[in-house]
Every structure is written in C-alpha cells, then in structure tokens.
Amino acid sequence: MGVRISKALEISTFLSWSLALIPLLTCSRPGRGSEARVERRTSSPPKTQNQMLTESGPQTPDDAQVKAVLDKMAAAGITRPTTVADVRKAYLFYPKLSGTPEHVFHIEDRQIPGPLGNITVRVYTPTPTSGLPILVFFHGGGFVAGNLDTHDNPLRSVTNLCECIVVSVDYRLAPENKYPAAPEDAYSATKWVAEHAGDIGWDPRRIAVGGDGAGGNLAAVVTLMARERGTPSLIFQILIYPMLDASTMRPSWFTESDAPTVTRESKHKLLSTYLPTAANLGDSFISPIRAQNFKNLPPALLMTYGGHDPMRIEGEEYIRRLKEDGVVAKVSLYPQAFHGFFLMAGELDAGKKCIDEVATTLRNAFNSMPTGSSMKSVPRSTPRN
C-alpha cells in the first residue's frame, strides 16, 4: 500500500514539474528560460561537486577543505550512507569533524513529559542571566540517527554566540518508532518549553525552533502544528538544509545523484523506514511544503549549499511560498559545502560561518522582540564541560 501511494505522489510531482518546464524550454527571452533550454540541449547532465573535485582537484581553499573532509569520510566508509546502520555509523563519525568543544556556563540533561513516556532534552545555558530567549533544536539524521551528543559541539557554539538558551531534543527515532513519533515529540518538547519557561527563568515570549536535515523538517512541521493547534507562539525558524518534501522528482535529485551524503536512493530508503505503510506523503506534517497555506508562520532563515544540494529546489520553493503568504523569509547559500556541514566546523569554514549566521540571525530576531518579565533566576550549578 505504501509503495502505491509513494508512486502516485512521485508521478503527480513528475507531471507537475514536466508541465512547469514546458514554457521554460520554449521561452526565447534571456534568463531562466534560456538557461533551461541550454540545459535541455546539453548532452550530459551537470557535474556534481564530488565529480568536479575528483576530476580537477581543489580550486579554492574551500574546495581543498571539502576534498579533505570527503577523503576522511571515504576512509571511514561513510560516504553516501543508505541503510539505517550506515547512517548511524556516519553520525557517530561526524563529531570528529566538529572541532574542540567550547566551554558553556551550564549544560544539563533533563527528562520532560512526552506523548508516550519521557523525552530527554539537553539544556545549554550560556550565562547566569535570567530572562534569556530560547532556541528549541531538533538534530538531523534522516529520522533514524543522531542524538544529543552528535550535535553537542555546534550547539555549544550557538548558545555562547547567541547568548540564548538552547534546548536540544532527543526525539524518538525510526525504525523503532515510526512517524508521527518524531514530530509529536518535537511539538511536545516545544510546548513544554513555552509552558515552563517563565518558571525556570527563561523568556517565554522569545522562543524559536530550528534543526538541520530531518531536524529542519521537524522545525518546519512544529511551526505548522503550533499554528494549527493554537500554541505555542514562535518567533523564528532556522532551517538548515531541511527535507521539506517526501517526493524525489525535482530535477536536483537527478543532477546531484553523486552527492556525498544524501542521494535519491538514500532518501527513499530512509523515508520508507521512517513512515508507516499507509502514510500520506502529501501530509504537511510529513512534507511541510505541501501545506495549504503558509500564513501566520514565524519568519524563517533557510540554509542551503548551492548547486550541490539535492533539496535546494524545494528549499527555495518553500521560502518563496512563505514570502507569498506574507512571511519574512530568506535563503542563505553556502556554495562550497555539502549536507552535514553544520556538524563540521572543525574542518570546514562553511560550518563555522553557518554557526555564526545561525547565532547572529537568532540574536537579531530575539532582540527585535520585547523581553519577558517576572521570571525566576537561573539556577547556578556546577558547569558541565
């Protein structure tokens, strides 16, 4: 049953893309139409980043960094992971690329109530100051991998640079827990933060959500859930190379078939692991881009890695739709990077810049909002390094 539904959605998406391309392929004006026409006449598809680096060697310092990381990943046997075991192995390796852990004033793991049992969250507190704003963060990992430790280093940096509380959510993973376990955990954690922030000493008026990869999907889904369910109020969403559509029929899934970490094959396999048999892939809590409208959602920053991102087109389309419905939204492009670079700040300048941009963007968003009041002071306990 699941296969039939998936194929139907794929065919529908393919037909819609084919019809959309007709005017582009026949257009005589310069710009996108003529570019599409040239691509149609080219005998071979555009080369991916991995192919270009392999054939010609590094051209810039960024290229050299990317090639060095790809070589390390190849030596570890974690390029193009497709199975659950492969992806989990890769996410155990990524922290080795994240650099030296920063000291944070206080880090604490907590148990909070979830839909089915407790959810573990890791709370990063940069200073003893009360009334700090909050980022609720959902880690990536294709819905089957990742945990509080895989994303520990970059979140230490974000909390220090932004001077905000970061709550990292250890949501349930597939295949042990299929959809909707992950988004319901993500929503429950965000709602808990909003309901208890004032009592803990945080600012309940300034809460953002964010995530990378599958976590970016969950962040976008949580904003839709919050709008539909009427709570909590969110002021921003950080979407780092997110998966926004279950379909893989957009052109970039074919032109970037040689991507080093995420491929069309891996997406199919991971989604079949994440979703139950009868899942509706057009459900906006699975594919946020398929929401009926995007009105009254929080402002968004979406980070992509240029022409080497198979999910780039859906990301740009998502931001366009947000803007069309009156939401302030922006795409930030990292040309010399690949999926996972948020976790690789120890090796890639792009990873450092990404963390800096996340922190700066959030700080600006938080500072644009009035602060809360009458909040308890932050407990002063022994720092966890």
N, C-alpha and C positions, 0 to 999 in steps of 0.2 A: 504493500500500500504506500509506504513512504517513498519508494522508488518512483512509483507512478506520479505521485504528487510533485516530487522533485523534477521529473522530466517535463511535466506540464508547465511548471513555472519557468524552467530553462527555455522551453520552446517559445513561451509567451514573451520572455525577455529578449530572446534572439530575434523574434519577429519585430518587436518594437524598435530594437536597435537597427535592424535592417531597413525598416521604413524611415527611421530618422536619418539614416545615412544617404538616402536617395537624393535629396536636394543638395547635400554637400558634394556628392560625387558628380553632379551635373552643373554645379554653380560655376560661373565664369569669372566672378569677382575675386580679387585677391583676398587673402586672409584664410580663415579656417576652411572655406570651401575648396580653395585651390590646393591647400595643403593635403586635404583628404583625397583630392583627385590624384595628386602626385603619388601618395602612398598606395593608391589602388593600382597604379601602373608599375610600381616598383616590383621587380621580380622576386626579391627576398624580403622577409619581414625585418623591421628594425632590430638591431642587435641589442641585447641586454647588457647591463653593466658588467656582469660576470664575464660575458663573452669578450667585451671590449678590453677589459683589463687583462684577460688571458692572452689575447691576440697581440696587443700593442704594448703591454706593460703600463705601469703607472705614469700619468701625465702631469699630475699636480701633487703637492703634499697630501691633500685629502685622498687622492687616488692611492697613494702609497700606503696610507693608513688603512684604507678599505682592503687593499690586497693583502696586507699583513694580517688583518683580522680574519679574512676569508681563508688564508693559509692555515692559521691556527685552528679554525673551525674544521677545515678539511682533515687536518692531522688528528683531530679529536673524533672524527667520524660523525659530525653533527650537521653537515650541510644538507639542505632540502629534506628535513625530517617529515615523515608522512604518518607513521604509526604513533599510537599513544606512547609506547616505550621510547621511540625516537625523540619525540617532542619533550618528554620528561627528562631524558638524558641531556638534551640541548639546554634546557632551563637550569639544570644543575651546573652546567658549564658557564653560562653567561655571567654569573657573579665574578668569575675570574677576570672578566674584561671590564669590570665596573670601577676599578680603582681602589684607593685606600679609603676605608670608612671614615667619615667625618665624625667628630665628637658632637653629640647632641645633649642639651641640658638634661633631658629626661626621656626615656623610652620605656614603655610599659605594655605588656600584653594583657588584654582583658577578655573576659567572656561576657557577651551580651546575648539577650534572647533573640532567637530567630524563628522562622516559620516551623521548623522541625528540630528542636534542640538548640543548643547554644552555638553562636558564631564567635570565633576568635578574631579579635582586631588588635592591631599594634598601633599604639598612640605615640606620636612624636611631638614633644613639647620643646620649642627652641629656647624659651626664656621663662622665668617665673612670673612674668606679667600676666595679669588676668585680662579677660575680655578679648582674647585673640580670635581671629577668624579661623575657619576650618575648611580643609580640603579632605573630602572622603574619596579615597583612591582604590581602584579595582585593578589588580595586576593582570597582565596578559598571560598567554599560554595556550591559546586555541581552545579554551574551555576545558582542557584536560590536564594542564600543567601549570606551574608557577605556584608561589606561596609567599608568605610574609618575608622569607629570607631572600628569595630571588630578586626582590625589588627593594631590599633594605638600603643599599648604598645610595641609589638615586633619590630615594625619599628622605634620607638624612640631609642630603644637599638641598632639596626643595624646602624642607621645614626651616633650615637655617637661613637660606637666601630670602625666602618669602616672609619669614617671621610669622608663620601661621602654624596652627595645629594640623598635623596630618594624621588621618585615621585610615590605616591600610586594612582592607577587609579580606579575610581568608574564607572566601565563599566556597560552597561545595562544588566539586569538580565531576565531570563525566569521565569514564562511563559509569562510575559508581553511583552518581546522582545526575540524572539527565534533566534537560530543560523541563519545567521552569525553575529548577532549584537555584541556579546561579543568579538570575535576575531577581528572584524573590528574596534571596539572601542579601543581595546588593541593596535592594529597596528597603528591606527591614533595618539594615545597618544604618542607612542614611536617615531613616525616620527616627531611629533610636537616638542618633546624634542630635537631631533637631529637638527632640523632646527633652533631652537631658543636658544639653549644652550649658544652659544658664546655671543649673545646679552645680555642675562641675567647675564652672569658672570660665567657660568659653563664650563666644558671642553667637547666640542662636540666629541673629539677623544676617550673618555673613557666612553662608555655607555654600561651597562649590563642590562639584563632583568631577572626577577625572579618571582616566585609565589609558592603558596602551594595548593595542591589538584587540583581543577579546574583551579586555577591560574597558577599552574605548567604546565597544559595543554596549557593555553594561552601563557605562556612564550615560550614554545617549538614551538607553532604554529607561533608566531611572528618571530622567527628566520627563519622559513621556508618561511613566507611571505616576509621578508626582502630580503632573497636570491632570491626569485622568482621575486620580483618587483624591485630589484636593489638598494634599500635603505630602512632603514639606515644601517650604518656599526655598528655592535655589537661585543663586545669583550668577552662576557661571558654570560652564562645562569645558573641560580640557580633554580633547580627543586626539590621542597620539596614534597615528596610523591605524584608525579603527576599522573593524569589519562592520559595515553598515547594511549589507545586502547579502542574503544567502545565495543569490544567483552568482554564477561564474561565467556569464555570457557576454560581459562587457569586453571590448577589444583588448584592454590591457591584460586580461587573464591569458590571452593568446600571445601577445607580443612580448610579455615578460614571463614566458614559460620557464626560463632558465634562472629565475630569481633564486638567490642563495638560501633563503629561509622559508618563504611562503610561495607555494605553487598552486595551480589549479587542482592538481591531484591531491595535495595535502589538505586543501580546504574541503574538498568533497569528503575525504575520509574522516576529518575531524568533525565536520558537521553531522555526518551520519552517526558518529559516536555520541555527540552532544544532544542530538534531537531524538525524541521518541518516534516510533514508526509513523504515526498518524499526524505528525506536526504539520501545520500550515506555514510554509516558508514565507508566505506573504504577510504573516502576522507582524505587526510593527514592533512587538516585543522580541521578535527574532531578527527582523530586518527593519531597523528604525527608519530607513529611507522610504519605506512603504507606508508611513503614517499618512492618514487622510489629510492632515494639515500640520503646520509647524508653528502656529500662532501661540503666543504667550509662553514660549520656551525661553530659557535663560540664554544670554549671549554665549558665543562659542568661539574657541580657537581650535582649529584642526591642523595637525602637523602631518605632512606627507613627505616622501622622499623622491619627488620629481618623477621623471620618466621611467624610473626603475621600480615603481610601486604598483603591483597589480591591482591594489584597491584605490589607487589615486583618483580614477574617474568617478567612482561612487562617492568618494570623499568630497570632491569638488562639486558634484551634483547636490550633495546633502547641504553644503554651505550655501549654494545658490538658492535652494528651496527655503532654507531658513531666512535668507535675506528677502526673498519674495514675499514671505509672510511677516515681514517687519522685524525680524530678529537681527541684532548686530552680530555679525559673524565674519571670520577671517580664516584664510588658508595660509599657512606658513610652509614654505618649500625648502627642503634640505636636499639639494641636487646630488651630493656625493655621500650617500648613506644607503642603508637597506633596513628591512624590517628587523626590529630589535635594537636599533642604535641607541634608544633611550637607556638601555642597560649597559652600554659600552663606553661610558665616559672616560674610563681609564685608558682606552686605546684610540678613541675617535673624537676629534674636535667637535664633530657634529653632535655627539652625545652630550658634551659639555654645554654647547650652545643651546641644545634642546632643553636641558635642565634649567639653564639661565632664563630662557624665554618663558618656560612654564612659571617659574618663580616671579619674574617681572610682571607678566601678564596678570597673574593672580593678585599680586600686591596692588597693582593699579585698580583691578576690579574691586578688591576689598576696600581700598582707600576711598573709592567713589561712593561707598555706602555709609550711612550713619552707623556709629558703633552702638552696641547694646549697653545696658546699664544694670546696676544692682546684681552683679554677678559675684559669686564667691571666688576667693583667691585660689590660684593653682596650688595643689599640694606640693610641698617641697620634699622630695625623697631622693635617695641616692641615684645618681645618673647611671644609666646602663649604656655601656660603650660597645 
